[in-house]
Amino acid sequence: MSNKKMFGDFVRQAQVFQERLAKLQEEAGQKTVEATAGGGMVVVRANGRGELLEVKVDPEVVRSGDVEMLGDLVVAAVNEAIKKGRAQLEESVQSMTGGLGLNLPGLL
């Protein structure tokens, strides 16, 4: 097989991979994850692209007046939602790549 043909095959495979990756990223934006902190005092929803969609705070947390605790709970819940969304996306990428363990900077 000539180098020119091998390069052409490689370019075609890269294009197919890029299209599949774009579709995965689009699908990730449609999937949601939910995370809680403080025993459900703070609940957040995010999508698989790491975009925060919703934050729910139990009114009791606000009534307590402990603003520092509320901030900590929000941060914990958001971080957990982002972690879950990333794991979901990584799982999708692994299934697409056949578990090759490719490191794709900027994707995850």
Order of alpha helices (4+ residues) and beta strands (2+ residues): alpha-beta-beta-beta-alpha-alpha
